[in-house]
Amino acid sequence: MTLKELEHHYINTLALLYGKDEAKQLFFLSAERVSGLSRSQLILQYHKETGEFESGIILNMLSQLKDGKPLQHITEEAWFYGLRFKVNAAVLIPRPETEELVQWIIGTVTDNKQPLSDLLDIGTGSGCIAIAVKKNCPDVMVTALDISAEAIGVAAENAAYHHTQVNFIQSDILGYEGLEKYDVIVSNPPYITLKERDEMHRNVLEHEPALALFVTDENPLLFYKSIADVAARSLNPGGYLFFEINEYLGNETVEMLKSKGFVHIDLRKDMQGKDRMIRCSL
């Protein structure tokens, strides 16, 4: 098969599941991964026959994509803040909007008048937030917490790959009683309500950890309340709490933080204009 024929096969197979544009994007990402060539190089070779081995791998990836498996889980890697991360079914695939939160944290650490030396990342998953901050702010002591032993294992591999020193804690934040003090606490906790579940793509529902995604409709701020309580006793004076949030619950999250004594609450929109992140202090 030629690359052009493979591309058409991807689009015809995946269009109903992903749409034509995303199906085409998935073809190029798959072909780039297998061939080691850039998109522009692949286009120049559109009408050349691909080797039987390469075609077989690309078609195998297509078969898995057709079953709803995310490409990042097929390749076991995702890119976040310019860094490569190992991912699998035990951790969430890092999202672009979380990069905006990391940029805000790095800017705050860099520009703050007093040093912000210790950071806790709650619900670290793949470790993408903790490691990206550590790579860009090497003087910050970073601790990352997650309830999942499997997620901690993945995050530890990523930290080692990037030669970053991160202290890992396996614990359920809902019962966490640690007494350590921090200058920055950040979390991207579960925040998708069950009623929002029906709007989500099957590749997320079937292949990413529900533990890291969903909360009940009755108590959607469960983790935010618990983390705010941890921050209230764990933040050093002048420290900051950062959250990634449910776009529909910005005002409710702000009011909850006010009720717990937090001040200077800054609700920020992401690049798509959605309420997506909060920074506050005590």
Summary of the structure (lengths in Angstrom):
residues: 282
radius of gyration: 20.7
end to end distance: 62.0
largest distance: 65.3
contacts: 912
relative contact order: 0.11
helix: 48%
strand: 21%
